[in-house]
Amino acid sequence: MNSELYTAYSGMRAQLDALDVLANNLANANTTGFKEDRAFFEMFNQSVNGSNEGDPVGKAIKSSVKANKALNSSEGAMSFTNGDLDLAISGDGFLVVNAPQGIRYTRNGNLHLNAQSVLTTADGFPVLGASGSPITLGQGQIHISEEGGVSLNNTPVDRLKIVAFDNVSMLEKEGNSLLLSRAGQSAEKPSSAAIKSGYLEQSNVNPVSSLVQMVELLRNFESIQKSVSLVMNDMNSKAIDKLGS
């Protein structure tokens, strides 16, 4: 493939990938505890054996663009629900969940009790206490304190395990508001976040800003598409001239 066309194609592909990121953010704008991804672009030089190192034009036309994404961990708005099992984390911290695929992390504090009176996420995954075991309660008045203490009928039962990470970029999404740590549990550290009982943290997606970015990406895509058409028309014109001669 012509190097100019390859560079243009990679740019169009990157714009579409960034568009997918934005579309996923918008689709989860009302998902409790959802953290948006922010797309950014990286350029890779495709020159062979360092050729064209001193040639800026040669380096440019032998480069490709790739869309990448990073987790935006900023806090979402707090919504008052007055639910005994609803909680929001104020500050850096995540609930620790025992999912079928292993230990996972979430900011979704919409909790429930299952048939065995175990505290779970909305998807039924047990929420772990400070001891690392699921929190088992029972019938009665449940209260979750600002420090994460869980009590039943004014009797302390356990404390939520809330952890933080020095670098949230080591977390990757798995769906259902769950996050996986690429570094494993060894990356966990104690969190000083406060628990707001009776609240839920909303998504941190800004729909207006996302729509503006979406329009910008579409315009960029159209601009690159026009440049490809110009290059192709020029190539076809030259090819016809050469074949005619």
N, C-alpha and C positions, 0 to 999 in steps of 0.2 A: 504494500500500500504506500502511496505517495506520503512522504513524511508530513507535509503540510496538512493533508487530509487526516492523517492519523492524529495529529495534535488537535485538530478541530473536532474530530470524532470523540476523543477523550474528554474534551471540554463539554460537549453535548451530553455525554454519558454522565459526567460529574454533576451537571445541572439537574438531570433527571433523578440521580441518586439523592441529591440534596432536597429535591421536591418530595421524594418518598419520606424523608425524615420529617419534613414539615407536615405532610399529610398525616403521618402517624401521631405527631404532636396534637394536631387539631382533632383527630378522632378520639383522643384521650383527654380533651380539655375539661371534661366533667368527671374524670376518674379520680377517686379519692387517693391522695398521696402520690399521684403520678409526677414524675420528674421529666421535663422535656429534654430532648437531645438538641444540641446546637451543631449545625453542619459547618464545616470549614473545608477549605481546599488546599491540597498539597500538589506541588509540581515535582515530577521525577524526570531526570535527564536520561534519555534513551540512547545516547551516543555510544558507539562501540569502541572499547579500548581507549576511552578518553579522547576520542577524536573530536574536533571542533571545540576543544577546551578554550582556545583563545578567540573563538569566533562567536560573538553574541548572537548573530542571526542563525548560525548553524545550531547553536545550543537551543535556541528558542523553537526551531522547527523540528528538533528531535526530542522535544519534551512532551510529556503527557500529564494530564491533570486528573487528580483523583479526589473524590469527596470523602471526607471522614467525619466522624461525629464525636462529641464529648458531652457527658452528662452535666446538665445544669442542676446543681444541688441546692439552689436558693429555695427559701421557705415559701410555701404557698399560703394563701389566705386561710384564716381559721373560721370555720363555720360552726355556730352554736347548735347543738342537737338536744342537749340535756339527757342523752342516753347514758345509762350506767356503764355500759360496755363500749362506749365511744371514747376515743382518746386521740389527742394530737400531740406530737412531739415538737416542743419549742426549743430550737437550737440544733446542733449537730448530733444526730443520733438515729439509730434504726432499731426496730424490734427484731429480735432473732426468732426465726421460724424453722420448725422441723418439717420441711417439705419432703415428699416421697423421693426426690432426687438428692436430698441432703440438706445441709444448713443453708438457709437463705435469709435475706434481710428485706425489710419493708418499712414504709412510712404510713401505710394504710392502717389506721387504728380503728376500723370498723370491725370490732371483735364480737364473738358469739360464744355460747356454750353448746357443746355437742351433747349427744345422748348420754355420754359418760361423765358429763359435767366438767370436761376439759376445755380450757380457754383456747379458742381457735380464731384464725382469720376467717373472713367471709367465705373463703374457698375450703374451709375445714382443716387447715393445717395448724397443728398445735403451736401455740406461742410459748417460748421457753422462759423459765424463771431464772433468777440469779444463780441457782444451783446447776443450771443446764438441763433441767428436766421440765416436762410440760407442767403447767399450772392447773391443778385440779381443784375445783370449788364445789359448790352444792347449791341447794335452794336457799334463798335468803337475800338480804340486802348486800350487794357488792359495791365496794368503793375502791377507787384507784387514786392514790395520793399523788401530789406533785413530784415526789421523789420516786414514784413508780411502785410504791408498796400496794399490794393487793390484799384487801381484807374482806371477810364474810361475816356479816352481823357484828361488825366492830372488832372481830378477832383477826389479827394478822395471819395471813396464809403463806404468802411468798412475795417476792419483789420481781418486777419485770426486768428481764435482761436487756438493757439498752446499751448498744455499742456504737463507737464512732470509728472513723478511718482517717489517717493522716492525708491520704490522697484518694479522693472519691473516683478518680479515673481508673482505679483498679476494680471498680464495680461495673458489671455489665447486666443489662436487663434480660429477664427470662419470661416476661409476660405476667399477667395477673398481679402487677405492682411488685413483683419479686425481683430481687437483685442478687447476683452471684459475685463473690469475691474471687478474682483470679489468683490472688495470693493465699487464699484459704483463710481459715479461722485465725491463723497466726498474725494476720494483719489487724485483727480486732484490738480496740483499746477501750477502756471505760469511758462512758459519756457523761458529761455534766448537764445534759439537756433536761429541761423541765417537762413534766407531763401535765397536759391540760385536759382534765376529765370532763366529759360532756361536750367535747368539741371534735371536729374532724378537720384535718388539713386538706384543703382543696388542691387541685393541680396547679403547678406554677406556670402553665402555658398561658401566654398572652395572645388571645385569638386575633386581635387587631394587628399586633406586630407580626404575627405569623402570616396573616393574609398579605400584608405589605411585602414581606420577604418573598412570598409565593409569586406575586406579580413581578417582582424584580427578577426572580429566577427564570420565569417564562420569557421575559423580555431578553434576558441574556441568551437563552436558548435560541430564540428567534434570530438574534443578531449573528450568532455563530452559524446558524443554518443558512442565512443569507450569504455569509462569507464562503461557505462550502459550495453554494450554488454558483457564485462568481468564479471560484477556482475551477469547478467542473466545466463551466461554459468556456473558460479560457483554454483549458486543456483540450476540450473537444474542438474548439476553433483551430488550435495549432495542429491537432491531429489531422483535421480535414485538409488544411493547407499542405501539410507534408504528403498526405496520400495523393492529393491532386497534382503535386509537382513530381 
